[in-house]
Structure formats: structure tokens, C-alpha cells
């Protein structure tokens, strides 16, 4: 058996016990392996505390560029930096190095905290004193913000079939039931068994309407477990108040034999539509069994993570993954804020968010009072 490679702490122990190591090779390096296991628990302290030719012991732990990754959150507290969740190791080092905590409470620090989670130009608009002197708004673009941070309302009132199959109906004589043996989350899913009829499947929105507004964009996302290779179709069926079909948006996909996420992003509700059905169906004349779970229909430019529903619509506020916490760590004490995701920064958008000059003048008083305001 080869001798183990000993790190510095175990090697020092081995040296001290060298009189006992004369027959160690003949005994398969038993002492060396034993000391290696003991040394493993002390090696971290040894590495940090040992002096080097260029710096004293422990200095590497207090340098944001050389500190081990596991110590960065601890190190940040010495300069008032609370490390946001989910950022990269290098981003943590940069935040500590830049003394971000010393700028806490400023618009710049709030903007920088939010930008950690954005893509593209990472544009952030902060509107101070938007509804009162003690409130501000932070806005980011849809196109640069992760969809998990978008606000969403699931218009499917029974997205997981956790209690019953209310709202779901058959297409082309398929059998639609609630199933508790196969599911993506929770305890149930919607099971569909089709006849050998192309177009057979399941739909939601016959009894329980999913209301829509003409010109607004809607997205449909759902997890589907269909047989491997099975040709399938996802659809949004726009309907009038009298329940007549206006038009249908289709998205083909192929079953994978396991759970897969399928979606239609940003479909615009056409003229005369007042509600929508959402459908999953086969496109071949085959007897098929498939399952659907976490069914979501929402007014959004893209499908977002599932908002659980069980008998009523449900909503998720914007920023609940990382954004709200990032802002909270940087905002001034005592101030309230709102975080929103918006499509663009046109003049009309900004004017609507900030209010007109007259509205601002009424809020802050005369020009002199505005000038003197903090």
C-alpha cells in the first residue's frame, strides 16, 4: 500500500512521532493514515493561522480576495455587507472589497443590490417619494428580470387538483379524473385517458371561466407526463361571452415518458374574447394515458413558476425570490417601498409612475420647500 500524502498538520505530527514510525511501511503505513485522519480536522485552522513569507497568520482570512469561500458571509459583517442570497463567489468578494455596506441606504446601493440578479443592461429605476416622503418604488424591465421574480396571478382556480377535478373537462370523449398515484407536486394530478381519436384530451375553463382582457398578453404553462414519443398539443382557446370560439393558439410538443414543462408565452387576447380555455390533447389516433399538474394560466408576457391554487385564483408578489430581500438589506431604516417589473421606460411609463409636475408640486409644496426637502 502506498504511503498517504500528509498535509502540513499531519506531517508535523508524524515527524514528532517518528520513533514510532520505524516499522510503519511494513505495517501498510498504519500510523501515517491514522495521523492523516486526525490532521484533517485541524488543517483548516493550520492553513489560516500559519505565518507565510509575505503575511502574518490569519491575514488571509481577513482579505476578501484570499479568504476561503465559506468565510465570505462571515467576513462581510465586519464592513456592514450582508451578502445577498444566490450571488456568485466572485460577486461576494467584490461586494466586500467595494465596502458596499458603507453606502447602505443610498439609491446607488439599492440599485447595485438589485442589479446582481438582472441580465442585459441591468437597468433599475428608483422613484423616490412616489406616494409619500417615506416611500419609494424600485422598477426593473421584464426583459432583464428572471421570470421567477415577476408578479403573477394563476387564473386556473384548481391548478394542482389537490382536492378535486373541478373545472376540468373532456375533449373528444377522453376520460378525465383526479389521480393520486402520479403527480409533480402536492398529492394529485389530472389523469387523462384518450380514445384513439386525434384531438382527444383535457381542457380547463368550461365551467370555471378564465377571464381575459382584449389586447393583453397571456401565458399558459403546465407540467405534463406523457408517453415517450407521443405527439401532443398545448392550446389556448379564446372564447366570447357567449362561449363561441374566437381563435386558438397551439403549441406542439412530444412526450418524454416523464414530467416535462410545456408552455405558450405571451399570446395576445383577440378582439371579442372575454375568457379562455386551456387545453392539452393528442394529435394522433392513439389510445394514450397522460397526466398534467401545476396548471397555470396568467396575464404575463411569459409563463412564470407555478402559483398553487385550490378552489380560487392565487397571486405571487413581484420579487419574492431574491429582489425584495436585496432591497431590504440596503434601504434606509423606516422607509417603505414597492418593487415592480415593467415592460419599458417610455416617457408615458415614467410619467405615470412618477406623477405629473403638478402632482409632485402638490405633494411637496412650493419649489422652495421641494429644494429644502432631504
CORMOPE-V22387 format. One record per residue. N is the residue number from 0. RES is the residue in three letters. SS is DSSP state (@ for helix, = for strand, . for the rest). D_CENTER is the distance of its C-alpha to the mean C-alpha in Angstrom with 2 decimals. Layout:
N & RES & SS & D_CENTER
N & RES & SS & D_CENTER
//
This chain:
0 & UNK & . & 49.73
1 & UNK & . & 48.54
2 & UNK & . & 48.15
3 & UNK & . & 44.62
4 & UNK & . & 43.25
5 & UNK & . & 43.33
6 & UNK & . & 41.14
7 & UNK & @ & 42.99
8 & UNK & @ & 43.06
9 & UNK & @ & 44.21
10 & UNK & @ & 46.61
11 & UNK & @ & 48.22
12 & UNK & @ & 48.71
13 & UNK & @ & 50.21
14 & UNK & @ & 52.58
15 & UNK & @ & 53.71
16 & UNK & . & 54.43
17 & UNK & @ & 56.13
18 & UNK & @ & 59.40
19 & UNK & @ & 57.59
20 & UNK & @ & 56.06
21 & UNK & . & 59.33
22 & UNK & . & 58.88
23 & UNK & . & 55.05
24 & UNK & . & 55.04
25 & UNK & . & 57.47
26 & UNK & . & 55.16
27 & UNK & . & 52.08
28 & UNK & . & 50.82
29 & UNK & @ & 50.16
30 & UNK & @ & 50.36
31 & UNK & @ & 48.04
32 & UNK & @ & 45.32
33 & UNK & @ & 45.81
34 & UNK & @ & 45.49
35 & UNK & @ & 42.44
36 & UNK & @ & 40.62
37 & UNK & @ & 41.84
38 & UNK & @ & 40.93
39 & UNK & @ & 37.30
40 & UNK & . & 36.52
41 & UNK & . & 38.32
42 & UNK & @ & 37.34
43 & UNK & @ & 34.27
44 & UNK & @ & 36.57
45 & UNK & @ & 39.24
46 & UNK & @ & 37.03
47 & UNK & @ & 35.94
48 & UNK & @ & 39.34
49 & UNK & . & 41.65
50 & UNK & . & 43.31
51 & UNK & . & 43.08
52 & UNK & . & 45.54
53 & UNK & . & 43.32
54 & UNK & . & 41.79
55 & UNK & . & 42.44
56 & UNK & . & 40.60
57 & UNK & . & 37.22
58 & UNK & @ & 36.83
59 & UNK & @ & 34.11
60 & UNK & @ & 31.95
61 & UNK & @ & 32.19
62 & UNK & . & 31.41
63 & UNK & . & 27.72
64 & UNK & . & 28.49
65 & UNK & . & 30.23
66 & UNK & . & 28.71
67 & UNK & . & 27.09
68 & UNK & @ & 23.30
69 & UNK & @ & 23.42
70 & UNK & @ & 25.37
71 & UNK & @ & 23.29
72 & UNK & @ & 21.56
73 & UNK & @ & 25.11
74 & UNK & @ & 26.69
75 & UNK & @ & 24.50
76 & UNK & @ & 25.96
77 & UNK & @ & 29.40
78 & UNK & @ & 28.52
79 & UNK & . & 26.23
80 & UNK & . & 22.93
81 & UNK & . & 20.00
82 & UNK & . & 17.57
83 & UNK & . & 13.92
84 & UNK & . & 11.48
85 & UNK & . & 10.20
86 & UNK & . & 12.83
87 & UNK & . & 15.46
88 & UNK & @ & 18.86
89 & UNK & @ & 20.67
90 & UNK & @ & 18.51
91 & UNK & @ & 19.45
92 & UNK & @ & 23.04
93 & UNK & @ & 23.12
94 & UNK & @ & 21.88
95 & UNK & @ & 24.64
96 & UNK & @ & 27.18
97 & UNK & . & 26.68
98 & UNK & . & 27.19
99 & UNK & @ & 24.17
100 & UNK & @ & 24.96
101 & UNK & @ & 28.35
102 & UNK & @ & 26.88
103 & UNK & . & 24.73
104 & UNK & . & 25.28
105 & UNK & . & 25.90
106 & UNK & @ & 24.09
107 & UNK & @ & 23.81
108 & UNK & @ & 21.98
109 & UNK & @ & 19.46
110 & UNK & @ & 19.00
111 & UNK & @ & 18.66
112 & UNK & @ & 16.01
113 & UNK & @ & 13.76
114 & UNK & @ & 14.81
115 & UNK & . & 13.40
116 & UNK & . & 9.93
117 & UNK & = & 11.72
118 & UNK & . & 13.65
119 & UNK & . & 17.18
120 & UNK & . & 19.41
121 & UNK & . & 16.73
122 & UNK & . & 18.73
123 & UNK & = & 18.35
124 & UNK & = & 20.94
125 & UNK & = & 22.00
126 & UNK & = & 24.55
127 & UNK & = & 26.58
128 & UNK & . & 28.68
129 & UNK & . & 27.36
130 & UNK & . & 28.50
131 & UNK & . & 30.46
132 & UNK & . & 31.42
133 & UNK & . & 28.86
134 & UNK & = & 25.74
135 & UNK & = & 23.62
136 & UNK & = & 20.82
137 & UNK & = & 18.06
138 & UNK & = & 17.06
139 & UNK & = & 15.11
140 & UNK & = & 15.50
141 & UNK & @ & 13.54
142 & UNK & @ & 14.56
143 & UNK & @ & 13.21
144 & UNK & = & 9.86
145 & UNK & . & 6.61
146 & UNK & @ & 6.82
147 & UNK & @ & 3.67
148 & UNK & @ & 5.86
149 & UNK & . & 8.89
150 & UNK & . & 11.34
151 & UNK & = & 12.50
152 & UNK & = & 15.60
153 & UNK & = & 16.33
154 & UNK & . & 20.00
155 & UNK & . & 20.73
156 & UNK & . & 22.18
157 & UNK & . & 22.30
158 & UNK & . & 19.22
159 & UNK & . & 19.72
160 & UNK & . & 23.51
161 & UNK & . & 23.34
162 & UNK & . & 26.76
163 & UNK & . & 28.44
164 & UNK & . & 28.32
165 & UNK & . & 29.07
166 & UNK & . & 28.37
167 & UNK & = & 28.43
168 & UNK & = & 31.50
169 & UNK & = & 33.28
170 & UNK & = & 33.86
171 & UNK & . & 37.22
172 & UNK & . & 38.25
173 & UNK & . & 35.30
174 & UNK & = & 34.99
175 & UNK & = & 31.75
176 & UNK & = & 31.14
177 & UNK & = & 28.67
178 & UNK & = & 28.28
179 & UNK & . & 27.46
180 & UNK & . & 28.02
181 & UNK & . & 25.21
182 & UNK & . & 21.66
183 & UNK & . & 18.00
184 & UNK & . & 17.10
185 & UNK & . & 19.31
186 & UNK & . & 22.98
187 & UNK & . & 23.77
188 & UNK & = & 23.21
189 & UNK & = & 25.42
190 & UNK & = & 28.12
191 & UNK & = & 30.08
192 & UNK & = & 33.40
193 & UNK & . & 34.86
194 & UNK & . & 38.50
195 & UNK & . & 39.57
196 & UNK & . & 38.76
197 & UNK & . & 36.54
198 & UNK & . & 34.20
199 & UNK & . & 34.07
200 & UNK & = & 30.79
201 & UNK & = & 28.82
202 & UNK & = & 27.83
203 & UNK & = & 26.26
204 & UNK & . & 27.64
205 & UNK & . & 31.38
206 & UNK & . & 32.08
207 & UNK & . & 28.91
208 & UNK & . & 28.37
209 & UNK & = & 25.11
210 & UNK & = & 26.34
211 & UNK & . & 25.69
212 & UNK & . & 27.01
213 & UNK & . & 28.93
214 & UNK & . & 27.37
215 & UNK & . & 23.78
216 & UNK & = & 21.05
217 & UNK & = & 19.54
218 & UNK & = & 17.18
219 & UNK & = & 17.62
220 & UNK & = & 15.39
221 & UNK & = & 16.66
222 & UNK & = & 17.01
223 & UNK & = & 20.63
224 & UNK & = & 22.91
225 & UNK & . & 26.01
226 & UNK & . & 28.88
227 & UNK & . & 28.68
228 & UNK & . & 29.98
229 & UNK & . & 30.23
230 & UNK & = & 30.02
231 & UNK & = & 27.74
232 & UNK & = & 26.74
233 & UNK & = & 23.97
234 & UNK & = & 25.29
235 & UNK & = & 25.00
236 & UNK & = & 28.50
237 & UNK & = & 29.30
238 & UNK & = & 32.07
239 & UNK & . & 34.60
240 & UNK & . & 35.54
241 & UNK & . & 38.32
242 & UNK & . & 35.82
243 & UNK & . & 37.19
244 & UNK & = & 35.00
245 & UNK & = & 34.28
246 & UNK & = & 32.38
247 & UNK & = & 29.81
248 & UNK & = & 26.85
249 & UNK & = & 26.64
250 & UNK & = & 24.35
251 & UNK & = & 26.03
252 & UNK & = & 24.47
253 & UNK & = & 26.03
254 & UNK & . & 25.53
255 & UNK & . & 24.51
256 & UNK & . & 26.05
257 & UNK & . & 22.78
258 & UNK & = & 19.50
259 & UNK & = & 17.93
260 & UNK & = & 15.40
261 & UNK & = & 17.41
262 & UNK & = & 16.93
263 & UNK & = & 18.84
264 & UNK & = & 17.22
265 & UNK & = & 18.89
266 & UNK & = & 22.27
267 & UNK & = & 24.62
268 & UNK & . & 26.62
269 & UNK & . & 30.26
270 & UNK & . & 33.31
271 & UNK & . & 34.76
272 & UNK & . & 31.63
273 & UNK & . & 30.71
274 & UNK & = & 28.53
275 & UNK & = & 26.89
276 & UNK & = & 26.98
277 & UNK & = & 24.36
278 & UNK & = & 25.97
279 & UNK & = & 25.78
280 & UNK & = & 29.13
281 & UNK & = & 31.05
282 & UNK & . & 33.00
283 & UNK & . & 35.80
284 & UNK & . & 38.69
285 & UNK & . & 37.49
286 & UNK & . & 37.11
287 & UNK & . & 33.47
288 & UNK & = & 31.36
289 & UNK & = & 27.59
290 & UNK & = & 24.82
291 & UNK & = & 21.86
292 & UNK & = & 19.05
293 & UNK & = & 15.94
294 & UNK & = & 17.72
295 & UNK & = & 16.10
296 & UNK & = & 17.96
297 & UNK & = & 16.68
298 & UNK & . & 18.00
299 & UNK & . & 15.55
300 & UNK & . & 16.07
301 & UNK & . & 13.62
302 & UNK & . & 12.31
303 & UNK & . & 8.90
304 & UNK & . & 7.59
305 & UNK & . & 10.72
306 & UNK & . & 12.23
307 & UNK & . & 15.09
308 & UNK & . & 18.54
309 & UNK & . & 21.98
310 & UNK & . & 24.78
311 & UNK & . & 23.23
312 & UNK & . & 20.47
313 & UNK & = & 17.46
314 & UNK & = & 15.07
315 & UNK & = & 11.80
316 & UNK & . & 12.25
317 & UNK & . & 10.57
318 & UNK & . & 8.73
319 & UNK & . & 8.13
320 & UNK & . & 5.29
321 & UNK & . & 7.57
322 & UNK & @ & 9.82
323 & UNK & @ & 12.15
324 & UNK & @ & 12.90
325 & UNK & @ & 13.57
326 & UNK & @ & 15.95
327 & UNK & @ & 17.52
328 & UNK & @ & 18.54
329 & UNK & @ & 20.39
330 & UNK & . & 21.82
331 & UNK & . & 25.53
332 & UNK & . & 26.54
333 & UNK & . & 27.55
334 & UNK & . & 25.66
335 & UNK & = & 23.25
336 & UNK & = & 20.57
337 & UNK & = & 18.43
338 & UNK & = & 15.24
339 & UNK & = & 15.12
340 & UNK & = & 13.89
341 & UNK & = & 17.11
342 & UNK & . & 18.54
343 & UNK & . & 21.19
344 & UNK & . & 23.51
345 & UNK & . & 26.81
346 & UNK & @ & 29.62
347 & UNK & @ & 29.39
348 & UNK & @ & 25.71
349 & UNK & @ & 26.50
350 & UNK & @ & 29.71
351 & UNK & @ & 28.10
352 & UNK & @ & 25.56
353 & UNK & @ & 28.17
354 & UNK & . & 31.12
355 & UNK & . & 34.52
356 & UNK & @ & 36.89
357 & UNK & @ & 38.97
358 & UNK & @ & 36.12
359 & UNK & @ & 35.32
360 & UNK & @ & 39.05
361 & UNK & @ & 39.40
362 & UNK & @ & 36.58
363 & UNK & @ & 37.91
364 & UNK & . & 41.57
365 & UNK & . & 43.86
366 & UNK & @ & 43.11
367 & UNK & @ & 44.65
368 & UNK & @ & 42.41
369 & UNK & @ & 39.30
370 & UNK & @ & 40.66
371 & UNK & @ & 41.19
372 & UNK & . & 37.80
373 & UNK & . & 35.62
//
